[in-house]
């Protein structure tokens, strides 16, 4: 079996494909997560009326849409994503916000500015060249402009057996990383501050917010998993012909986690803000 690492472009294409296939149900399965995470990001970047905002890796607009409402018609929001279906979803939702433009775009390659704010919700850890992207964001921001982005802190330890059980149906060399970006800059807030400082960013601050995510039952949890980035793992399990086996391993673990109100897990979301 070949051990050749995929190229950066292949990695981007794979991520874009997963999210393009997930777009129809992404943030549409009655799970409150992306909305609160997007609002958290916008509270930190704090766009004001008349400002120009670039939202990279926009998904279905969890942070682009609230940013557009804040900047108003005197401002402008450009939302980019590599997944065409995500871009189309943002365009539909922004029909009453003509100052929001959604277009295909690589989060590593921002369009020409100038922008007052560059923001990205739960996307930066996917970038093969995060350091280079930081330089390019600084180049398109006005002096003193703000960069804000969210990323994941440590996972809820109660759920680790669930993810381990799912991965166990695949050969070890076919298991995709469940949490991309857990090393380098994304290892800790201090690591992030160090990397940003090295790239010329100032006033770096990372805050932690816990979002409690709730689903009704195992069916709802699987629907949620198919609708977002964890689809990568489920597609590999499906291609391996092991979906039924995976479900059989996971359902007893979900039953143990459930209480009278359903299933819940605690997602630690880190939000980093820096100035150019």
Secondary structure, DSSP 8 states (H G I E B T S, - for coil): -------HHHHHHHHHHHHHHHTTTTT-SS--SHHHHHHHHHHHH---TT-EEEEES-TTTTTHHHHHHHH-TTSEEEEEES-HHHHHHHHHHTTT-TTEEEEE--TTS--S--EEEEEEES-GGG-TTHHHHHHHHHHHEEEEEEEEEEEE-S--GGGHHHHHHHHTTS-GGG---SSS--SGGGG-HHHHHHHHHHTT-EEEEEEEEEEEEEESSHHHHHHHHHTSTTHHHHHHHHHTT-HHHHHHHHHHHHHHH-BTTBEEEEEEEEEEEEE-
